[in-house]
Amino acid sequence: MNKARHYHEMTTDELNAAHSSLKNELFNLRFQQTTGQLKSPLQIRTVKKDIARVLTVLKERELGIEKKKGGKK
């Protein structure tokens, strides 16, 4: 299961909790980067993309947009 589909299956409350958790994780990763303790800078990029996915799903729900089933495989 890809991440986008995983986020689409979550409830709005779960998405808000995930957004908060990801923002905290991003803050911690940036702090580690500043102090020189971050082992993989790719982690920051991954978390930022996950935040964008969550915000996209929340906005789609706000606007009433539904994804069509049977898209690209």
Protein Blocks (a to p, Z undefined) as FASTA:
>chain_A
ZZklmmmmpcfklmmmmmmmmmmmmmmmmmmmmnopafblklmmmmmmmmmmmmmmmmmm
mnopacdehiaZZ
